[in-house]
Amino acid sequence: MEYVIFHEKCASFSLAMESVILQRARMYIGLGFLLKSNTFCFRTVLAMQRVQHRYETFK
């Protein structure tokens, strides 16, 4: 709860970002299962980290 109160200004943005990240994660996981490719999974993790980093710098 403290987190929500502290980041009240960014609350709507963070919720939107979290939903987008979750949707992308589900999509990537689905594609990963279809392809069963380790390199694809690795690239997906890197992409997710990049998105996370951009989100963190925005905060």
TORKETOR-949122 format. One record per atom (N, C-alpha, C, O): residue number from 1; residue in three letters; atom name; x, y, z. Coordinates in Angstrom, 3 decimals, decimal comma, always signed. Layout:
REM TORKETOR-949122
SITE  pos  code  site  X  Y  Z
SITE  NUM  ALA  CA  X  Y  Z
...
REM end
This chain:
REM TORKETOR-949122
SITE  pos  code  site  X  Y  Z
SITE  1  MET  N  +0,837  -1,204  +0,000
SITE  1  MET  CA  +0,000  +0,000  +0,000
SITE  1  MET  C  +0,870  +1,251  +0,000
SITE  1  MET  O  +0,546  +2,224  -0,682
SITE  2  GLU  N  +1,963  +1,245  +0,749
SITE  2  GLU  CA  +2,879  +2,388  +0,796
SITE  2  GLU  C  +3,379  +2,736  -0,598
SITE  2  GLU  O  +3,474  +3,905  -0,972
SITE  3  TYR  N  +3,697  +1,687  -1,360
SITE  3  TYR  CA  +4,185  +1,870  -2,733
SITE  3  TYR  C  +3,156  +2,638  -3,560
SITE  3  TYR  O  +3,506  +3,561  -4,295
SITE  4  VAL  N  +1,895  +2,255  -3,437
SITE  4  VAL  CA  +0,815  +2,896  -4,210
SITE  4  VAL  C  +0,694  +4,363  -3,818
SITE  4  VAL  O  +0,586  +5,230  -4,685
SITE  5  ILE  N  +0,710  +4,648  -2,507
SITE  5  ILE  CA  +0,581  +6,023  -2,018
SITE  5  ILE  C  +1,789  +6,855  -2,452
SITE  5  ILE  O  +1,641  +7,993  -2,897
SITE  6  PHE  N  +2,973  +6,282  -2,319
SITE  6  PHE  CA  +4,216  +6,992  -2,649
SITE  6  PHE  C  +4,271  +7,350  -4,129
SITE  6  PHE  O  +4,713  +8,441  -4,490
SITE  7  HIS  N  +3,824  +6,437  -4,982
SITE  7  HIS  CA  +3,880  +6,649  -6,433
SITE  7  HIS  C  +2,504  +7,015  -7,001
SITE  7  HIS  O  +2,135  +6,581  -8,092
SITE  8  GLU  N  +1,755  +7,818  -6,243
SITE  8  GLU  CA  +0,385  +8,148  -6,656
SITE  8  GLU  C  +0,355  +8,798  -8,032
SITE  8  GLU  O  -0,520  +8,504  -8,847
SITE  9  LYS  N  +1,322  +9,691  -8,290
SITE  9  LYS  CA  +1,376  +10,397  -9,579
SITE  9  LYS  C  +1,600  +9,429  -10,736
SITE  9  LYS  O  +1,033  +9,601  -11,815
SITE  10  CYS  N  +2,422  +8,420  -10,508
SITE  10  CYS  CA  +2,771  +7,457  -11,563
SITE  10  CYS  C  +1,867  +6,220  -11,544
SITE  10  CYS  O  +2,071  +5,288  -12,322
SITE  11  ALA  N  +0,874  +6,215  -10,661
SITE  11  ALA  CA  +0,055  +5,009  -10,462
SITE  11  ALA  C  -0,598  +4,548  -11,755
SITE  11  ALA  O  -0,490  +3,380  -12,129
SITE  12  SER  N  -1,283  +5,476  -12,446
SITE  12  SER  CA  -1,988  +5,086  -13,675
SITE  12  SER  C  -0,992  +4,610  -14,726
SITE  12  SER  O  -1,244  +3,630  -15,427
SITE  13  PHE  N  +0,152  +5,310  -14,838
SITE  13  PHE  CA  +1,176  +4,915  -15,810
SITE  13  PHE  C  +1,732  +3,536  -15,482
SITE  13  PHE  O  +1,867  +2,690  -16,366
SITE  14  SER  N  +2,055  +3,309  -14,206
SITE  14  SER  CA  +2,646  +2,024  -13,806
SITE  14  SER  C  +1,660  +0,884  -14,048
SITE  14  SER  O  +2,057  -0,196  -14,486
SITE  15  LEU  N  +0,387  +1,114  -13,767
SITE  15  LEU  CA  -0,632  +0,085  -14,009
SITE  15  LEU  C  -0,724  -0,234  -15,495
SITE  15  LEU  O  -0,808  -1,398  -15,885
SITE  16  ALA  N  -0,706  +0,816  -16,326
SITE  16  ALA  CA  -0,760  +0,620  -17,778
SITE  16  ALA  C  +0,461  -0,165  -18,243
SITE  16  ALA  O  +0,339  -1,105  -19,029
SITE  17  MET  N  +1,653  +0,228  -17,749
SITE  17  MET  CA  +2,897  -0,441  -18,137
SITE  17  MET  C  +2,868  -1,904  -17,709
SITE  17  MET  O  +3,245  -2,788  -18,479
SITE  18  GLU  N  +2,420  -2,159  -16,479
SITE  18  GLU  CA  +2,369  -3,535  -15,971
SITE  18  GLU  C  +1,463  -4,402  -16,832
SITE  18  GLU  O  +1,806  -5,542  -17,145
SITE  19  SER  N  +0,302  -3,865  -17,220
SITE  19  SER  CA  -0,625  -4,643  -18,057
SITE  19  SER  C  +0,000  -4,918  -19,416
SITE  19  SER  O  -0,129  -6,022  -19,947
SITE  20  VAL  N  +0,687  -3,907  -19,992
SITE  20  VAL  CA  +1,346  -4,077  -21,293
SITE  20  VAL  C  +2,439  -5,136  -21,181
SITE  20  VAL  O  +2,535  -6,025  -22,027
SITE  21  ILE  N  +3,268  -5,039  -20,129
SITE  21  ILE  CA  +4,369  -5,992  -19,930
SITE  21  ILE  C  +3,813  -7,409  -19,765
SITE  21  ILE  O  +4,351  -8,360  -20,332
SITE  22  LEU  N  +2,737  -7,546  -18,988
SITE  22  LEU  CA  +2,128  -8,866  -18,778
SITE  22  LEU  C  +1,587  -9,431  -20,083
SITE  22  LEU  O  +1,772  -10,611  -20,379
SITE  23  GLN  N  +0,911  -8,579  -20,872
SITE  23  GLN  CA  +0,375  -9,029  -22,164
SITE  23  GLN  C  +1,507  -9,497  -23,066
SITE  23  GLN  O  +1,415  -10,555  -23,689
SITE  24  ARG  N  +2,588  -8,699  -23,137
SITE  24  ARG  CA  +3,736  -9,059  -23,973
SITE  24  ARG  C  +4,379  -10,339  -23,469
SITE  24  ARG  O  +4,763  -11,203  -24,257
SITE  25  ALA  N  +4,495  -10,459  -22,153
SITE  25  ALA  CA  +5,104  -11,658  -21,563
SITE  25  ALA  C  +4,310  -12,895  -21,957
SITE  25  ALA  O  +4,885  -13,909  -22,353
SITE  26  ARG  N  +2,978  -12,809  -21,848
SITE  26  ARG  CA  +2,127  -13,942  -22,219
SITE  26  ARG  C  +2,313  -14,288  -23,688
SITE  26  ARG  O  +2,413  -15,461  -24,047
SITE  27  MET  N  +2,360  -13,254  -24,546
SITE  27  MET  CA  +2,532  -13,460  -25,983
SITE  27  MET  C  +3,877  -14,131  -26,256
SITE  27  MET  O  +3,952  -15,108  -27,000
SITE  28  TYR  N  +4,957  -13,587  -25,638
SITE  28  TYR  CA  +6,305  -14,132  -25,849
SITE  28  TYR  C  +6,404  -15,568  -25,340
SITE  28  TYR  O  +7,025  -16,417  -25,979
SITE  29  ILE  N  +5,786  -15,837  -24,183
SITE  29  ILE  CA  +5,826  -17,193  -23,623
SITE  29  ILE  C  +5,131  -18,159  -24,574
SITE  29  ILE  O  +5,621  -19,261  -24,820
SITE  30  GLY  N  +3,970  -17,733  -25,116
SITE  30  GLY  CA  +3,239  -18,557  -26,076
SITE  30  GLY  C  +4,081  -18,849  -27,304
SITE  30  GLY  O  +4,146  -19,990  -27,762
SITE  31  LEU  N  +4,736  -17,805  -27,847
SITE  31  LEU  CA  +5,596  -17,978  -29,022
SITE  31  LEU  C  +6,783  -18,872  -28,685
SITE  31  LEU  O  +7,188  -19,713  -29,488
SITE  32  GLY  N  +7,340  -18,681  -27,481
SITE  32  GLY  CA  +8,472  -19,493  -27,042
SITE  32  GLY  C  +8,126  -20,972  -27,003
SITE  32  GLY  O  +8,915  -21,813  -27,433
SITE  33  PHE  N  +6,935  -21,287  -26,482
SITE  33  PHE  CA  +6,489  -22,686  -26,446
SITE  33  PHE  C  +6,312  -23,235  -27,853
SITE  33  PHE  O  +6,627  -24,396  -28,117
SITE  34  LEU  N  +5,799  -22,387  -28,769
SITE  34  LEU  CA  +5,600  -22,828  -30,151
SITE  34  LEU  C  +6,944  -23,119  -30,822
SITE  34  LEU  O  +7,114  -24,144  -31,482
SITE  35  LEU  N  +7,892  -22,199  -30,642
SITE  35  LEU  CA  +9,190  -22,334  -31,322
SITE  35  LEU  C  +10,127  -23,291  -30,590
SITE  35  LEU  O  +10,938  -23,980  -31,209
SITE  36  LYS  N  +10,000  -23,324  -29,234
SITE  36  LYS  CA  +10,903  -24,138  -28,396
SITE  36  LYS  C  +12,362  -23,854  -28,737
SITE  36  LYS  O  +13,171  -24,762  -28,927
SITE  37  SER  N  +12,668  -22,550  -28,809
SITE  37  SER  CA  +14,015  -22,106  -29,178
SITE  37  SER  C  +14,644  -21,364  -28,002
SITE  37  SER  O  +14,093  -20,379  -27,511
SITE  38  ASN  N  +15,812  -21,850  -27,551
SITE  38  ASN  CA  +16,503  -21,215  -26,427
SITE  38  ASN  C  +16,960  -19,804  -26,773
SITE  38  ASN  O  +16,878  -18,901  -25,940
SITE  39  THR  N  +17,441  -19,610  -27,997
SITE  39  THR  CA  +17,923  -18,284  -28,395
SITE  39  THR  C  +16,764  -17,292  -28,398
SITE  39  THR  O  +16,928  -16,140  -27,996
SITE  40  PHE  N  +15,591  -17,741  -28,852
SITE  40  PHE  CA  +14,419  -16,866  -28,855
SITE  40  PHE  C  +14,039  -16,475  -27,429
SITE  40  PHE  O  +13,730  -15,314  -27,162
SITE  41  CYS  N  +14,062  -17,441  -26,517
SITE  41  CYS  CA  +13,745  -17,174  -25,112
SITE  41  CYS  C  +14,739  -16,172  -24,531
SITE  41  CYS  O  +14,356  -15,253  -23,807
SITE  42  PHE  N  +16,020  -16,359  -24,855
SITE  42  PHE  CA  +17,069  -15,460  -24,367
SITE  42  PHE  C  +16,833  -14,043  -24,877
SITE  42  PHE  O  +16,922  -13,079  -24,117
SITE  43  ARG  N  +16,530  -13,921  -26,172
SITE  43  ARG  CA  +16,253  -12,610  -26,768
SITE  43  ARG  C  +15,036  -11,970  -26,120
SITE  43  ARG  O  +15,010  -10,760  -25,893
SITE  44  THR  N  +14,039  -12,774  -25,827
SITE  44  THR  CA  +12,821  -12,280  -25,178
SITE  44  THR  C  +13,152  -11,707  -23,810
SITE  44  THR  O  +12,669  -10,635  -23,448
SITE  45  VAL  N  +13,977  -12,422  -23,048
SITE  45  VAL  CA  +14,396  -11,956  -21,717
SITE  45  VAL  C  +15,120  -10,622  -21,846
SITE  45  VAL  O  +14,860  -9,702  -21,071
SITE  46  LEU  N  +16,024  -10,507  -22,814
SITE  46  LEU  CA  +16,751  -9,255  -23,034
SITE  46  LEU  C  +15,784  -8,121  -23,371
SITE  46  LEU  O  +15,910  -7,015  -22,845
SITE  47  ALA  N  +14,822  -8,400  -24,248
SITE  47  ALA  CA  +13,829  -7,392  -24,636
SITE  47  ALA  C  +13,020  -6,944  -23,420
SITE  47  ALA  O  +12,775  -5,751  -23,241
SITE  48  MET  N  +12,607  -7,897  -22,590
SITE  48  MET  CA  +11,836  -7,585  -21,389
SITE  48  MET  C  +12,660  -6,727  -20,433
SITE  48  MET  O  +12,135  -5,790  -19,832
SITE  49  GLN  N  +13,953  -7,043  -20,287
SITE  49  GLN  CA  +14,840  -6,256  -19,430
SITE  49  GLN  C  +14,953  -4,828  -19,950
SITE  49  GLN  O  +14,965  -3,877  -19,169
SITE  50  ARG  N  +15,037  -4,679  -21,294
SITE  50  ARG  CA  +15,126  -3,353  -21,891
SITE  50  ARG  C  +13,868  -2,541  -21,579
SITE  50  ARG  O  +13,948  -1,362  -21,235
SITE  51  VAL  N  +12,695  -3,194  -21,706
SITE  51  VAL  CA  +11,424  -2,524  -21,389
SITE  51  VAL  C  +11,410  -2,120  -19,920
SITE  51  VAL  O  +11,023  -1,000  -19,586
SITE  52  GLN  N  +11,829  -3,027  -19,043
SITE  52  GLN  CA  +11,878  -2,771  -17,602
SITE  52  GLN  C  +12,788  -1,577  -17,318
SITE  52  GLN  O  +12,437  -0,705  -16,523
SITE  53  HIS  N  +13,961  -1,535  -17,966
SITE  53  HIS  CA  +14,928  -0,462  -17,765
SITE  53  HIS  C  +14,322  +0,881  -18,164
SITE  53  HIS  O  +14,459  +1,869  -17,443
SITE  54  ARG  N  +13,650  +0,914  -19,320
SITE  54  ARG  CA  +13,014  +2,144  -19,792
SITE  54  ARG  C  +11,960  +2,612  -18,792
SITE  54  ARG  O  +11,836  +3,806  -18,522
SITE  55  TYR  N  +11,201  +1,657  -18,244
SITE  55  TYR  CA  +10,164  +1,956  -17,250
SITE  55  TYR  C  +10,798  +2,507  -15,974
SITE  55  TYR  O  +10,294  +3,470  -15,396
SITE  56  GLU  N  +11,904  +1,900  -15,533
SITE  56  GLU  CA  +12,592  +2,337  -14,310
SITE  56  GLU  C  +13,136  +3,757  -14,476
SITE  56  GLU  O  +13,010  +4,578  -13,567
SITE  57  THR  N  +13,744  +4,053  -15,639
SITE  57  THR  CA  +14,321  +5,381  -15,862
SITE  57  THR  C  +13,212  +6,432  -15,914
SITE  57  THR  O  +13,420  +7,572  -15,499
SITE  58  PHE  N  +12,033  +6,055  -16,422
SITE  58  PHE  CA  +10,895  +6,984  -16,452
SITE  58  PHE  C  +10,453  +7,352  -15,039
SITE  58  PHE  O  +10,139  +8,509  -14,761
SITE  59  LYS  N  +10,430  +6,354  -14,145
SITE  59  LYS  CA  +10,045  +6,583  -12,743
SITE  59  LYS  C  +11,005  +7,585  -12,117
SITE  59  LYS  O  +10,865  +7,922  -10,941
REM end
